[in-house]
């Protein structure tokens, strides 16, 4: 019998308590950290990217990270969780996909030493391991100018940088002034630049192609402008 622990941000996810071959416990991070024991997997259900990054960054004793960690997030917000890839997690899954495929995901858990699974079994590319180097946590991402397409669309370029640094649709609209039309235009241009059929895959492709570099220092506000 394998043992898992479900950490939930706001509400319980009882579906995991009935998984064949698994014994599941549930609680918040403080309850989990107080136990300080190994599990076959830890399931971190989060709605807000900032909250997830905060928990992982403050896990200096590796209470969570010493165990295979699956980060399960809302489908519409998965891009904002990309900075979590700086940590050695087992995978990021959108919640809808996870609940539909929980059993197969757990069976294949060892195939996700580090990975992004927004729509299915889209494993993380090898060079993403560079983002998980030990030391100061990643504070923000910059674009690697020498690796960008020679004539990259400026709207696509700007949107990519904002998405890499965790901006969600609400932030793009209210902080950076995007309208629904301008945001859709920028998304379309980014997908065209990366030959992708979704914005999430576009961001992953940009990382794969070396278009971005993580910076481990306090982030000046100007980086996101």
N, C-alpha and C positions, 0 to 999 in steps of 0.2 A: 504494500500500500504506500503510494507516494503522498507526500505532505505539501500543501500549498498554503499561502497566506494571502488574503485579499485585503488590500489597503484602499479604502474608499474616501473620496474627498467630501462628498455630501450625502450620499445615500448608499444603502447596501445593494449588493448584487448577488442575491441568493441563488441564482441559477448555477453558480459554480459549486454550491454545496452538494450537488447531486451528480457530480462527474464520476463515472465508473473508474475504480482504481485509485481515486484520489480522496484524501481527507483534507477538508478545507477549514481554515479558521479565518475570521474576519475582524477588522478593527481599524483604528486610525494609525498614523505613523508612530505616535507616541506609545501606543499600546504595543505595537510591533517591536519597536526599539527596546522596550523594557524587557522583552523576553530574551533577546540576543541569542537566537538559536538558528541552526541551519534549516532551510527548506529546499524542496526540489524545485520550487518556483515561487516567485512573489508576483502578484498581479496588482499593479498600481493603476486604479481607475481615477483619472483626472479630467476635469472640465476646463481648467485654466492652465495655459502653458507656464505662466509665471510661477504658479504654485508648484508645479511639477519640477521646474528647474531649481526652485528654492529648496525643496526637499532633497533632491539629489545632490545639490551643491553643499548642503549642510550635513550630508551623510559622511562626515570625515572619518568616522570609525567603521565605515563600510558595513553598517548594519544591513542595508538593503543590497548593496552592490556585491557582496560576497555570495549572493544567491542569483540564479538566473532571474532576471527582472523583465517582465512584459508590461509595457506602458500602453494602456488602452484608453483611447481618447475619442471625442466626437469626430465624426467623419468630416464635417465642415471646417473643423479647426486643426486638422492634422498638420498642415504646413507650418502653423505657428509653433508646433512642438519640435520642429527639426533641430533646434539648438540642443535638445536632450541627447543628440547623438554624440556629444562630447563625452558622455559617460559610457562605460562598458555595459550597456543594456542588451537584453536578448532580442528586443524588437519593439517597434511601434506599430500598433494595430488600430484601425478604425473600429469603433465599437460595434457597428452593424456587422462587419465582417467577422469580428471575433466571436460574437454570440452565435452566428450562423455556423461557424467552423471550429468551435472550441475544441472538440474532441480531436480533430485532425491536427490542429495547431499543437496541442499538448503531446500528441504522438510524435510529431516532428520537431519537438522543442530543440533537440540537439543540432538541428540544421540552421538555427538562428544564433550563431555566436555573437553576431551584431547585425542588425538589419532593420530595414524600413519596410513595412508591409501595409501600405495604405489600401490596396484593393485586393490583395491576395498574396501569393508567394513571390513577391518582388524582393529578392534578397539584396542586401546592401552590397555595393561594389567594394572590391578589395581596398582601394585607396582611401575609403572612408575611415580605415583604422588610424590614419594619420590624425584625425580629429579627436582621437581618444587617448592621446599621449598623456602621461601623468603630469602633475604640476598644477599651476594656476588654472582654474576653470576658464573656459572660453567666455569672454565678455561680449564679443560681437564678431561679425564677419565682414570682410572687405572683398571687393572684386579683384581678381588677379588680372590686371589689365593686359598683360602680355599674352594671356591665354584666351581672351575673349574674341569672338568673331570680329574680323577686321572692320566691318560696317554694321555693328550691332544696333538694332533699333533702340533709340534713346528711351522710349517708353518701356520697352521690355527690360532694358538695363536697370532703370530706376526701380521697377516693380520687383525684379529679382533681388536686388539689394535689400529692399524693405521686407520681403518675405523671408529671406535668410535671417534677418534679425527679429523675426517673430511677429511681424505686423499681421493682424487678422483683418477681415473685411471691415469691421467696425472702425478699427484704428486707421485704415486706409481712407475711409470716408471722412471721419470727423477730425483726425489729426493732420492728414496730408491732402485733404480737399478733393479726393476722387469722387466723381459722380458715378452712378451706375453705368452710364455709357462709357465714360473714360476708363473705368476699371475694366470693363469688358473688353475694350479695345486693347489695353495694355496686356491683359491676360492672353488675348488672342495672339498678339505679337510675340509674347514670351514663348507660347507653345509652338509658334512657327519657327522661332530661332532654334528651338531644341528638338524639333520634329516630334513633339509629344502630343498626346491626346487629352492631357489634363495638366493643370498647374502644378499639382503635387509631383507628377512625373517629370515635369519641366525642371523643377528645383533639384530633384535627384539627379537628373541628367547634367545639370550645371555643376553639381558637386563632382560627379563622375569625371567630367571633362576638365576638372581643375580650374574652373572659372572663379572659385572663391577660396579664400584663405582665412582660417580662424586667428583671431588676435587675442592674446591672453594678457590684457591690460585694461584699465578703466576706459570705457568707451566715451569719446567726446560726442556731443549731440550732433555735431556736423556730419558724422559718418552716415546718418540716416536721412540726410536732407538731399 
